[in-house]
Amino acid sequence: MILKVGHIFRFSNTLRKIKEIAESGKLGNILMINMVWATPWEEIPAGRDALYDFAPHPIDMLNYILSEWPSKASCISREISLKRKGLGEFAHMILEFSDGKFADINLSWLSADDSKTRKMEIFGTNENLIAFPVEQELYIWNKESKTKTKIPIISNNTIADEIMDFINTVKLGVHVSSNSGSIGARTIAIIESAKKSHEIEKVIEINNDKGMPLAFSKIKDISVGKDTKIYDQVNLFDCKIGDNCKIDSFVYIEGGVEIGN
């Protein structure tokens, strides 16, 4: 079965350019990423909140640009006007990364002037970047000269490109992009961590470098060697795993099995 996730911004020429600039070193070391994701709705569908509705795209965009997952998540959520218990119209999420940079993300169904906002700001040690992903506009702010330069972007139809990616994947039988189901699962796991942070009012540690807290696994009576990494959504029972192994998501290992040294 070919499974894809609707992470449509991975197919945006603007996001590809942002990734290129970030990886080129032009911005210097990335210190912080600020994102605003807001859409004013007068009638919010039943059972939906701002965190689950809006967070998947910003989280996935961060992973695409940085090629890493956060190590900590914290969040507050508020029911402001509709007062639907547990279903916030606003969420403020902070995602921290192992090297000290962090992302500050505001998600909201509220807007002071009823405008839809999709904005990203990247603060670097050399220069800053400002992006409007929907409008496919991108700017660089030079700290020394205090000038803003627009970066040329050839706008593309992201939906059409996403559909063609799926068609090509079906034809070839292998994933031809990074838009996989496992990335979608990891994105949801981070949202679950943010939700838990709001509920217990604490920062949630995310326990491995792919962003998956081990919250969706069944692990019992195993031994694990040095520098071995185990990702979430695994079932491991009464087994031995040696040094320098990687147990990726959706793996089942039963009793008596030995892997590695």
N, C-alpha and C positions, 0 to 999 in steps of 0.2 A: 504494500500500500504506500502510495506517495502522499506524504502529509506536509502541507505548507501552512504557514501562519501569515495573517494579513499585516505584516510589518512593512507597510507600503513605502515608508520613507527610506528604506534601504535601497529603493530603486530611484530615488530622487537625485538628479545631477547636483543639486545644491548640497545635499548631505555627502555625496561623494567628494565634492570639492572641499567641504569642511574637513573631512578625514584626511585628504591629501595635504591640506595646509597644516593641520595639527601634526601629522607625521613628518612633515618637512623640517620642523623646528622653527618655523617663522615666528610662531607665537612665544617661543621659549618654553619653559616648563609651565604646564597648565596648573593653575592654582585653584580655580573654582569655575563651575558651570552653573549659570542661572537660567531656569526655564520657566516660562509662563504658558499654561495651556488652559484656556477659558472659552466656554461657549454658553451664552445666556439662553436658558430654556424656561419658558413660562410653565410648561407642563412636563415635569420630569417623569419618565416611565416608572411604573411601580417596581419596587425591588432593586433599583439601581442607585449607586452612589458615585460621587466624583472620583474617588480613588480608583475603583475598578474600571470605570468608564474611560478615564483619561490617562492613567499611569502607564499602560503598556507601550504606547508610542515613545514617550520621553525616555523610559528605561531602555528600550531597544535602541534608540538613537544613541544613547550614551555608550552602550556596548559596541555598536558599530563603529563609532568614532574612536573610542579608546582601546578597543580590543581587549577589554577586561570587565570583570564584574565587581560590584562594590563588596566591601567587607563588613559594613555596618549599615543598618537602616533605622531611621526614626521617623515618626509621623504624628501629627495631630490632625483630627478631622472634626468638623463642626456641622450640626444641623442648624441653619441660621433662620430661614424664613418658614420652611415647611414643617420643621420640627418632627421629622420622621425618625424615630429612634433607631440609631445604628446606621443610618443612611445619610452620610454627610453631603452637603452641597459644596463644601470646600475642604480641601486637604492640603497640608503643607508637609512635604516629605524632604528629608535630608539623607542622601546616600554618601557614605564615606568610603574612600578607597585606601588600599594598604600603604600607598606612598604619601598620604596626607591630603591630597586634593579631595574635593567634595562637590556634590551637585545639590543645589537648592532648587526645589521644584514646587511650584504653586499650581494646583489643579482646582478649577472652579466652574460651577454653573452660574456664577454671578458675575456681572460686569456693570460698572458704574454708568456706562453709556451704551449698554446693550451691544457692544462690539465683540466679535470673535477674535481671539488673540492666540497666535502661535509664535512664540519668540524664544530664541536661544542666545545667550551671551557667554562667551568663553573668555576668561580672564587669564592672561599669560604673563610671564615675567618680562617679555619683550613687547608684545602687542596684544590687543584684544580683538575679538571677533564678534560681530553682531549678525544674526541670521533670522530671516523670516521664512520658515520652511514651506508654508503653503504658497506664499507669493513667489517663492524661489528667488529671494533677494539676499545678498551677502555683502557685508562691509568689513573692512579692517580699520581699527582705530589705532593710529600711531600715537603712543604716549608722549614721545619727545616733541613732535611738531603739533600735537593736538589737532590732527586732521583725520577726517574719515574718507576712505577711498572705497568706492563700489567695485566689487569683483565681478567681472563678466561671467554670466551663467547662461548656458543654452537650456532654456526650460524644456522639460520633457513630460510626456504623459505617463505618470508613474503607474496608473492602473493598467494601461496597455502593456507597459514593460513587465509588470508583475505577472500578468496573464501569460505573456510569452515565456517568461521564466518557468512557469508551471508546465506549460505545454512542452518545452524543451526537456524538462526534468522527466516527464512521462515518457517522452520519446527515447531518451537515453537510458532511463532506468536508474539514474544516479542524480544526486543533487548537484546542480550546476551553479548554485549560489549559496550564500550562508543563511538563507531564510528557511531554517528547518524547524521541525516540531520540537526538537530538544531545546532550541533557543526560546521558543514560546513557553515551554514548561519552566525554564529557568527564570524567565521574566515574571511569570505568575508567582513563582516561589518568593521572589523579592517583594512583590506586592503583598503576599501573605505575611512576610516578615514586617512590612510597614504597618499592616493592619494590626498585627499582634503588638507592635510597639505602641500604637495608639491605645489599645485596650489595657495594657499593663503599665503604660507610662514609663517605659524604659527603652534604652537603645538595644536593638537586637543584633547580636553578632551573627554574621554569615560566615560559615565555617570553612569555606574552601575557595580557591581562586577562580572557580567558574560560577560563583554566586549562588550556590544552592545550599541553604541550610539543610542539615540531614533530618528533615521533618517528615519526609514522605517515604521512608525506608523501613524495612524490617531486618534488623541485624541482631544475631544472637550467637554467642559462644564461638567467636572467631579470634584468630591471632593475625596481627598485621605487622609486616616488616618495616624497616626504616625507609623514609621518604616515599612511602606508598600513598597515593591519593584515591579517596573513595568519594564519588559524587552521589548526589541524591537519586531517589527512585530506584533503589536496588534492593534485592532480597538475598541476604547472605546468612547461611546457617552452618554452624559446626564445621568451618573450613579453615584452611591455612593459606595466607597470602604473603608472599615473600617480599623482599626489598625492591624498591623502585618500580612498583607495579602501578597501573592505572585501572581502576574499576569504574567504568563510565555508567551513565544512567541506563536504566532498563535491563540491567544484568541480573541474572539469577544464578547463584552458586549454592549447591546443596551439600549436605553432610559428607565428610570424607574426602572432599576435593582439595588438592594442593596446587597452588599456582606460584610460579617463580621458584626461587631457591629454597 
